[in-house]
Amino acid sequence: MLGVLVFVHELGHFLVAKKCGMKVEQFSLGYPPKAFGVTYGETEYLISWLPLGGYVKIAGMSDFGKAESQGKPWEYLSKPRWMQASVMVAGPVMNIVLGFLLILTIRVAYGDYAFLAQTSLGGVQPESALYDAGIRAEDRVLQIDGQSVSNWEEVVDGFSAALGTRVDLVVDRGGEVITFAVSLDSEPAKLGIIPSLKPRVGQVVPGRPAEGTGLKTGDLITAVDGHPVSTWWQMSQIIKAKPDQEVTISWVRESAGNVEMSATVTPRRNEVGGEFVGQIGISQLPERVPVDLWRATSRSGEELVVMTTRIFEFLKRLVSGEGSGSELAGPVAIAQLAGRSARHGLESLLTLMALLSVNLAVLNLLPIPMLDGGHLFILGVESATRRDLSVKQKEVLQQIGFVFLLALMIYVTANDIGRMIGL
């Protein structure tokens, strides 16, 4: 998986360099020492022994700033700065494009989440302003401040735009249209609404109470302790309220002709948000509906933005000290995640691959010498000052960047191994 991401990244550098008339001397997957290679045209294509990245070697360019340029027209330094910058940014751009295409593939192949096409509330948190105003689970939102809503995104956008204000809310409750006046909290996290999701089982976590019940992926839970449930929220609320107490779960296995089944299980007591709740160890399987290419493209763009934003948010937390370096993962953890994702299915693997591709793009754009962002930073400084940095200055910067990245690699690998052995 990493090989594909690195190949696409370096292919971006390669193609743009060739388009700009630069001579590409080497295209390598992996870092030296060289394992084997073949020369075609002016480029040597290599497979190298250290599978932690790759590189494209362009004539007249050295990552350690040494004077290799001979002033030939096909050399990197002989080209205008905008061409040099284009070569540097091409790798991250290719990873962004790959991430988008992977997400689009998932949307086209598997469809979109059904809950997004409706406006019913699957649950309302008791501590929220909406609950205090009288809004309840299964209410179907019709209007927010006079604006009609027809899908879940419009519901979320409508509430988000009204945070910290008083709004008029129109809902359908069992065929009766009711209007509420609600003073919303200013914090999105305190909105407290949950979409209407069927209580369909996704994964049964090994070693958790549900493992011995016979529940399988795709089973639709219909009742808990004799109480009929139609949403995941209803089911989870009953289970959460009964830690260490035996409950009876009833479900339908539609894949076997709607066979009705049931079993008893004792929810394990776990502390969540400062309170003890019962959990049995199952995840939710969202319903899917087919979508056209336009909708799939739009949703893929939205998910790409969310992925990118989350990476920047993590970097911000890391720099500000709110996050911990122990949250970083390296090649060992990525290999574990890839194996786990593959066992969960192709969709899970492609999702991880898309996330890592976007992650690779963002991190490479950081202004750290040796990375693409470091080269772009130097080009920016040279453009602003209208003079080139000296060979010695570039060499020092690149060596600092190399030492930093080497130390970071050692650190994240130690993190990975520490997690494996339980430290």
C-alpha positions as CSV (number, residue, x, y, z in Angstrom):
1,M,0.0,0.0,0.0
2,L,2.8,2.4,0.9
3,G,4.5,1.5,-2.4
4,V,1.5,2.6,-4.3
5,L,1.3,5.9,-2.4
6,V,5.0,6.6,-2.9
7,F,4.9,5.6,-6.6
8,V,2.1,8.1,-7.3
9,H,3.9,10.8,-5.3
10,E,7.2,10.4,-7.2
11,L,5.3,10.0,-10.5
12,G,4.0,13.5,-10.0
13,H,7.5,14.9,-9.6
14,F,8.7,12.8,-12.6
15,L,6.0,13.9,-15.0
16,V,6.2,17.6,-14.3
17,A,10.0,17.6,-14.4
18,K,9.9,15.9,-17.8
19,K,7.2,18.4,-18.9
20,C,9.4,21.3,-17.9
21,G,12.3,19.9,-19.9
22,M,14.4,18.7,-17.0
23,K,16.5,15.5,-17.3
24,V,15.4,12.9,-14.7
25,E,18.4,10.7,-13.9
26,Q,16.8,8.3,-11.4
27,F,13.3,7.2,-10.3
28,S,13.5,5.0,-7.2
29,L,11.0,3.3,-5.0
30,G,12.7,3.0,-1.6
31,Y,15.8,4.6,-0.4
32,P,19.4,3.5,-1.0
33,P,21.2,1.1,-1.1
34,K,20.0,0.0,-4.6
35,A,18.5,-3.5,-4.9
36,F,18.2,-3.5,-8.7
37,G,17.4,-1.2,-11.6
38,V,16.9,-0.9,-15.3
39,T,17.8,2.1,-17.5
40,Y,15.3,3.2,-20.1
41,G,16.1,6.3,-22.1
42,E,17.8,8.9,-19.9
43,T,16.4,7.6,-16.6
44,E,17.4,4.7,-14.4
45,Y,14.4,3.1,-12.7
46,L,15.3,1.6,-9.3
47,I,14.0,-0.6,-6.5
48,S,16.0,0.2,-3.4
49,W,16.3,-1.7,-0.1
50,L,14.8,0.8,2.4
51,P,11.0,0.7,1.8
52,L,10.2,3.9,3.7
53,G,9.8,6.3,0.7
54,G,11.2,7.1,-2.7
55,Y,12.9,9.8,-4.7
56,V,13.3,11.3,-8.2
57,K,16.8,12.5,-9.0
58,I,16.8,15.5,-11.3
59,A,19.9,16.7,-13.1
60,G,21.6,19.6,-11.3
61,M,19.7,19.0,-8.1
62,S,20.9,17.6,-4.8
63,D,19.1,17.1,-1.6
64,F,22.2,18.1,0.3
65,G,22.8,21.3,-1.7
66,K,26.1,20.3,-3.3
67,A,27.2,22.1,-6.5
68,E,26.2,19.6,-9.1
69,S,24.8,22.1,-11.6
70,Q,26.9,22.7,-14.8
71,G,24.5,25.3,-16.2
72,K,23.0,22.9,-18.8
73,P,19.5,23.9,-20.0
74,W,18.0,20.6,-18.9
75,E,19.1,21.0,-15.3
76,Y,16.8,21.8,-12.4
77,L,18.6,25.1,-11.4
78,S,18.6,26.3,-15.0
79,K,14.8,26.5,-15.0
80,P,12.6,29.4,-13.8
81,R,11.6,29.3,-10.1
82,W,8.0,28.7,-11.0
83,M,9.0,25.5,-12.9
84,Q,11.1,24.4,-9.9
85,A,8.1,25.0,-7.6
86,S,5.8,23.1,-9.9
87,V,8.0,20.1,-9.7
88,M,8.0,20.2,-5.9
89,V,4.3,20.7,-5.5
90,A,3.4,18.0,-8.1
91,G,4.0,15.1,-5.7
92,P,1.6,16.3,-3.0
93,V,-0.9,17.2,-5.6
94,M,-0.8,13.7,-7.0
95,N,-1.4,12.3,-3.5
96,I,-4.4,14.6,-3.1
97,V,-5.8,13.4,-6.4
98,L,-5.2,9.8,-5.5
99,G,-7.0,10.3,-2.2
100,F,-10.0,11.8,-4.0
101,L,-10.2,9.0,-6.6
102,L,-10.0,6.4,-3.8
103,I,-12.9,8.0,-1.9
104,L,-14.8,8.4,-5.2
105,T,-14.3,4.7,-6.0
106,I,-15.8,3.8,-2.6
107,R,-18.8,6.1,-3.1
108,V,-19.5,4.8,-6.6
109,A,-19.0,1.1,-5.6
110,Y,-20.8,1.1,-2.2
111,G,-23.1,4.1,-2.4
112,D,-23.8,6.7,0.2
113,Y,-25.2,6.5,3.7
114,A,-29.0,6.3,3.7
115,F,-29.4,8.5,6.8
116,L,-28.1,11.5,4.8
117,A,-31.3,11.4,2.6
118,Q,-33.7,12.0,5.5
119,T,-34.2,14.5,8.4
120,S,-35.4,12.3,11.3
121,L,-33.6,12.5,14.6
122,G,-32.3,9.2,15.8
123,G,-31.6,10.6,19.2
124,V,-31.4,13.8,21.2
125,Q,-29.0,14.1,24.1
126,P,-30.8,14.8,27.4
127,E,-28.4,17.6,28.4
128,S,-28.9,19.5,25.2
129,A,-31.0,22.7,24.6
130,L,-33.1,20.8,22.0
131,Y,-34.1,18.2,24.5
132,D,-34.9,20.9,27.1
133,A,-37.2,22.6,24.5
134,G,-39.1,19.3,24.0
135,I,-37.5,17.9,20.9
136,R,-37.3,14.1,21.0
137,A,-35.9,11.1,19.1
138,E,-37.9,10.2,15.9
139,D,-39.0,13.8,15.4
140,R,-38.7,14.6,11.7
141,V,-37.3,18.1,11.2
142,L,-39.2,20.1,8.5
143,Q,-38.0,23.7,9.0
144,I,-35.2,25.5,10.8
145,D,-35.8,29.3,11.2
146,G,-38.3,29.3,8.3
147,Q,-35.9,27.3,5.9
148,S,-37.2,23.9,4.8
149,V,-34.8,21.0,5.1
150,S,-34.9,17.8,3.0
151,N,-31.7,15.9,4.1
152,W,-29.4,15.5,7.0
153,E,-26.7,17.8,5.7
154,E,-29.3,20.6,5.5
155,V,-30.3,19.8,9.1
156,V,-26.7,20.1,10.3
157,D,-26.0,23.2,8.3
158,G,-29.2,24.8,9.5
159,F,-28.4,24.2,13.1
160,S,-24.7,25.2,12.7
161,A,-25.7,28.5,11.2
162,A,-28.0,29.2,14.2
163,L,-25.6,28.3,17.0
164,G,-25.8,30.7,19.9
165,T,-29.2,32.2,18.7
166,R,-32.9,31.5,19.2
167,V,-34.5,29.6,16.4
168,D,-38.0,28.4,15.5
169,L,-38.0,24.7,14.7
170,V,-40.9,22.9,12.9
171,V,-41.0,19.1,13.3
172,D,-43.3,16.2,12.3
173,R,-44.1,14.0,15.3
174,G,-46.1,11.0,14.2
175,G,-48.1,13.0,11.7
176,E,-48.6,16.0,13.9
177,V,-46.7,19.2,13.0
178,I,-45.3,21.0,16.0
179,T,-43.3,24.3,16.3
180,F,-40.7,24.8,19.0
181,A,-38.6,27.9,20.0
182,V,-35.1,26.9,21.0
183,S,-32.1,28.9,22.3
184,L,-29.1,27.0,20.9
185,D,-25.8,26.7,22.7
186,S,-22.9,28.3,20.9
187,E,-20.8,25.2,20.9
188,P,-21.4,22.6,18.1
189,A,-20.5,19.7,20.4
190,K,-23.5,20.6,22.6
191,L,-26.1,20.4,19.8
192,G,-26.8,16.9,20.9
193,I,-28.5,15.4,17.8
194,I,-27.9,12.0,16.3
195,P,-29.2,10.9,12.8
196,S,-31.7,8.0,12.6
197,L,-29.6,4.9,12.1
198,K,-31.1,1.4,12.1
199,P,-29.7,-1.0,14.8
200,R,-27.8,-3.1,12.3
201,V,-24.7,-4.9,13.4
202,G,-21.4,-4.0,11.7
203,Q,-18.5,-5.6,13.6
204,V,-18.7,-7.9,16.6
205,V,-15.5,-7.1,18.6
206,P,-13.5,-10.2,19.5
207,G,-13.2,-10.8,23.3
208,R,-16.3,-8.6,24.1
209,P,-19.6,-9.9,25.5
210,A,-21.4,-9.9,22.2
211,E,-19.0,-12.4,20.7
212,G,-20.7,-15.3,22.4
213,T,-24.3,-14.4,21.4
214,G,-24.2,-15.5,17.8
215,L,-24.7,-11.9,16.4
216,K,-23.2,-11.5,13.0
217,T,-22.5,-8.6,10.6
218,G,-25.8,-7.5,9.0
219,D,-28.1,-8.7,11.7
220,L,-30.9,-6.2,12.5
221,I,-31.6,-5.9,16.3
222,T,-35.3,-5.6,16.9
223,A,-35.6,-5.6,20.8
224,V,-33.6,-5.3,24.0
225,D,-35.1,-6.8,27.2
226,G,-38.5,-6.9,25.5
227,H,-38.4,-3.3,24.4
228,P,-38.8,-2.9,20.7
229,V,-36.1,-0.7,19.1
230,S,-36.0,0.9,15.7
231,T,-32.9,3.0,15.9
232,W,-29.3,2.4,17.1
233,W,-29.8,5.2,19.7
234,Q,-32.7,3.4,21.3
235,M,-30.9,0.1,21.5
236,S,-27.7,1.7,22.8
237,Q,-29.5,3.7,25.5
238,I,-31.0,0.5,27.0
239,I,-27.7,-1.4,27.0
240,K,-25.7,1.6,28.4
241,A,-28.2,1.8,31.3
242,K,-27.5,-1.9,32.3
243,P,-23.8,-2.4,33.1
244,D,-23.2,-5.9,34.6
245,Q,-26.9,-6.7,34.2
246,E,-28.0,-9.6,32.0
247,V,-30.2,-8.4,29.1
248,T,-32.0,-10.3,26.3
249,I,-31.3,-9.2,22.7
250,S,-33.6,-10.2,19.8
251,W,-32.6,-9.8,16.2
252,V,-33.5,-10.8,12.6
253,R,-31.0,-12.4,10.2
254,E,-32.3,-11.2,6.9
255,S,-29.6,-13.0,5.0
256,A,-31.1,-16.3,6.1
257,G,-34.7,-15.5,5.2
258,N,-35.6,-13.2,8.1
259,V,-34.9,-15.8,10.8
260,E,-35.7,-14.5,14.3
261,M,-33.0,-15.1,16.9
262,S,-32.2,-14.1,20.5
263,A,-29.6,-14.5,23.2
264,T,-28.8,-13.2,26.6
265,V,-25.7,-11.1,27.2
266,T,-24.2,-9.1,30.2
267,P,-22.9,-5.7,29.1
268,R,-19.4,-4.9,30.3
269,R,-19.1,-1.9,32.6
270,N,-16.9,0.8,31.1
271,E,-16.2,4.4,32.0
272,V,-17.2,6.8,29.2
273,G,-17.2,10.6,29.8
274,G,-16.9,10.3,33.5
275,E,-19.8,7.8,34.0
276,F,-20.1,4.0,33.9
277,V,-22.1,2.5,31.1
278,G,-22.8,-0.9,29.7
279,Q,-21.2,-2.0,26.4
280,I,-21.4,-5.3,24.6
281,G,-18.9,-4.7,21.8
282,I,-20.7,-4.2,18.5
283,S,-20.3,-1.4,15.9
284,Q,-23.0,0.0,13.7
285,L,-23.4,-0.8,10.0
286,P,-24.9,2.2,8.2
287,E,-27.5,1.5,5.4
288,R,-26.3,2.4,1.9
289,V,-28.1,3.7,-1.1
290,P,-26.9,4.0,-4.7
291,V,-25.8,7.5,-5.8
292,D,-25.2,9.1,-9.2
293,L,-21.7,10.2,-10.3
294,W,-22.4,13.9,-9.5
295,R,-23.5,13.1,-5.9
296,A,-20.6,10.7,-5.5
297,T,-18.2,13.4,-6.7
298,S,-19.6,16.0,-4.4
299,R,-19.5,13.8,-1.3
300,S,-16.0,12.7,-2.1
301,G,-14.8,16.3,-2.2
302,E,-16.5,16.9,1.2
303,E,-14.8,13.9,2.7
304,L,-11.4,14.9,1.3
305,V,-11.8,18.3,2.9
306,V,-12.7,16.7,6.3
307,M,-9.7,14.3,6.1
308,T,-7.3,17.3,5.3
309,T,-8.8,19.4,8.0
310,R,-8.4,16.7,10.6
311,I,-4.7,16.3,9.8
312,F,-4.1,20.1,10.1
313,E,-6.0,20.1,13.4
314,F,-3.8,17.3,14.7
315,L,-0.7,19.2,13.7
316,K,-2.0,22.3,15.4
317,R,-2.6,20.3,18.6
318,L,0.8,18.8,18.4
319,V,2.6,22.1,18.0
320,S,0.5,23.8,20.7
321,G,1.2,21.0,23.2
322,E,-2.4,19.9,23.4
323,G,-1.6,16.7,21.6
324,S,1.0,14.1,22.4
325,G,3.9,12.8,20.2
326,S,2.8,9.3,21.3
327,E,-0.1,9.7,19.0
328,L,2.2,9.6,16.0
329,A,2.5,6.4,14.0
330,G,5.2,5.1,11.7
331,P,5.7,2.2,9.2
332,V,5.1,-0.6,11.8
333,A,1.8,0.9,12.9
334,I,0.8,1.5,9.3
335,A,1.5,-2.1,8.5
336,Q,-0.7,-3.2,11.4
337,L,-3.5,-0.8,10.4
338,A,-3.3,-2.0,6.8
339,G,-3.6,-5.7,7.8
340,R,-6.5,-4.9,10.1
341,S,-8.3,-2.8,7.5
342,A,-7.8,-5.6,4.9
343,R,-9.5,-8.1,7.2
344,H,-12.5,-5.7,7.5
345,G,-12.9,-5.6,3.8
346,L,-11.9,-3.7,0.6
347,E,-13.8,-0.5,1.6
348,S,-11.9,-0.2,4.9
349,L,-8.5,-0.7,3.2
350,L,-9.3,1.9,0.5
351,T,-10.4,4.3,3.1
352,L,-7.1,3.9,5.1
353,M,-5.2,4.2,1.8
354,A,-7.0,7.5,1.0
355,L,-6.3,8.9,4.5
356,L,-2.6,8.0,4.3
357,S,-2.4,9.5,0.8
358,V,-3.8,12.8,2.0
359,N,-1.6,12.6,5.1
360,L,1.5,12.1,2.9
361,A,0.6,15.2,0.8
362,V,0.0,17.4,3.9
363,L,3.2,16.3,5.7
364,N,5.3,16.7,2.6
365,L,4.2,20.3,2.3
366,L,5.5,21.2,5.7
367,P,8.4,23.7,5.5
368,I,11.0,21.2,6.7
369,P,14.3,20.9,4.6
370,M,14.5,17.6,2.7
371,L,10.7,17.6,2.2
372,D,8.9,19.2,-0.8
373,G,7.7,21.9,1.5
374,G,11.3,22.7,2.5
375,H,12.3,23.1,-1.1
376,L,9.2,25.4,-1.7
377,F,10.2,27.4,1.4
378,I,13.7,28.0,0.1
379,L,12.3,29.0,-3.3
380,G,10.0,31.4,-1.5
381,V,12.8,33.0,0.5
382,E,14.9,33.3,-2.7
383,S,12.0,34.9,-4.6
384,A,11.3,37.3,-1.7
385,T,14.9,38.4,-1.3
386,R,15.6,38.2,-5.1
387,R,18.8,36.3,-4.5
388,D,19.8,32.7,-4.3
389,L,20.9,31.2,-1.0
390,S,24.5,30.1,-1.0
391,V,25.4,26.4,-1.6
392,K,26.7,26.3,2.0
393,Q,23.4,27.7,3.4
394,K,21.4,25.1,1.5
395,E,23.6,22.3,2.5
396,V,23.3,23.2,6.2
397,L,19.5,23.5,6.0
398,Q,19.2,20.1,4.2
399,Q,21.4,18.4,6.7
400,I,19.3,19.8,9.6
401,G,16.2,18.5,7.9
402,F,17.8,15.1,7.3
403,V,18.8,14.8,11.0
404,F,15.3,15.9,12.1
405,L,13.5,13.4,9.8
406,L,15.8,10.6,10.9
407,A,15.2,11.3,14.6
408,L,11.4,11.5,13.9
409,M,11.5,8.1,12.1
410,I,13.3,6.5,15.0
411,Y,10.9,8.1,17.5
412,V,7.7,7.0,15.7
413,T,9.1,3.5,15.1
414,A,9.9,3.2,18.9
415,N,6.3,4.4,19.5
416,D,5.0,1.6,17.2
417,I,7.0,-1.1,18.9
418,G,6.1,0.2,22.3
419,R,2.4,-0.1,21.5
420,M,3.0,-3.6,20.2
421,I,4.6,-4.8,23.5
422,G,2.1,-2.9,25.7
423,L,4.2,0.0,26.9
